[in-house]
């Protein structure tokens, strides 16, 4: 089978398309014929060697956590899923023609493989950081870098829970944030005052890693009310860096419910063929994404 892997840490150019042995579903796992794989910032952070504590890597290594496809092997002890089912979920080395998943759910009716591949890690991360930052219904959450996949999920989940959201993003994404129910403003010079003009901030999330931790602490008045998933230096300022996943099956179940009720939709900004994984990583790292990027196999 074809698979994307890397033999050294570095930039997008270290990604290679190779022929590899097919993986197989062990106990408690399923294998899918991958139709699409989600491209997450953690993927290029792993490739660069940034997050080895949370994601140990043995080189050469595959890439990718999220995928959607068709079940073609069911491991021992697995119930409730059959060969031929359309599923999405999380596993390992998903930038490939076949991948083994450790958590999955059936794809909701009406969702394409491309769309479904963009949800698993994004929704798990959104649910986790909303929980960790401790924001409650009736309060206001500031989301820095709100237009990407995780931001899109946070805005919609917070809205569903009765939480007001202020989101920062580029000028081109202001209407997108408003469509998701957020109070929107641009980042850049004067952004702190623009946020203050929109209202009091009870908690804040840093999703972009753009060096705004001090300002987020200033706006909330409490470093414990700020969580980052993008700034590895956040702990030096007393702010939690959230990088360890919680329950993916629970997150998938909640995602399915929200999608089925029309309360969660994360658009695919761009799809790439497997051969253009390096370009997908470069674009993801550059930011300014509206929704998700996916590889189509």
Number of C-alpha atoms within 10 A of each C-alpha: 11 17 22 25 24 19 14 15 20 15 14 18 13 15 24 17 17 13 12 13 10 14 13 17 18 17 12 14 19 25 24 29 21 27 24 30 36 31 29 24 16 20 20 24 19 20 25 16 15 14 17 13 10 12 15 10 15 10 11 10 16 22 23 24 24 32 39 34 29 21 23 18 19 21 15 12 9 13 9 6 16 14 13 13 15 24 23 32 30 27 20 16 23 29 31 30 22 26 30 28 26 18 21 25 22 19 23 16 10 10 13 15 22 25 24 30 33 30 30 26 25 25 24 22 26 23 22 19 26 19 11 16 20 15 20 17 13 11 15 21 30 28 27 25 25 33 29 26 28 26 29 27 27 28 27 23 22 23 17 15 11 13 19 24 28 26 28 26 25 17 12 11 20 19 14 17 25 16 12 21 18 26 19 27 23 20 19 10 8 9 14 17 10 15 21 12 9 12 14 15 21 21 27 31 27 25 20 23 16 12 13 16 25 14 12 25 20 13 22 19 14 15 21 16 22 31 29 25 21 21 20 15 15 23 15 9 11 16 21 22 19 20 18 11 12 13 12 19 17 15 25 24 13 16 25 19 14 16 17 15 9 9 15 22 19 22 18 19 14 15 19 18 13 21 18 16 24 20 15 23 22 14 14 19 18 9 14 18 21 22 21 26 27 28 27 24 19
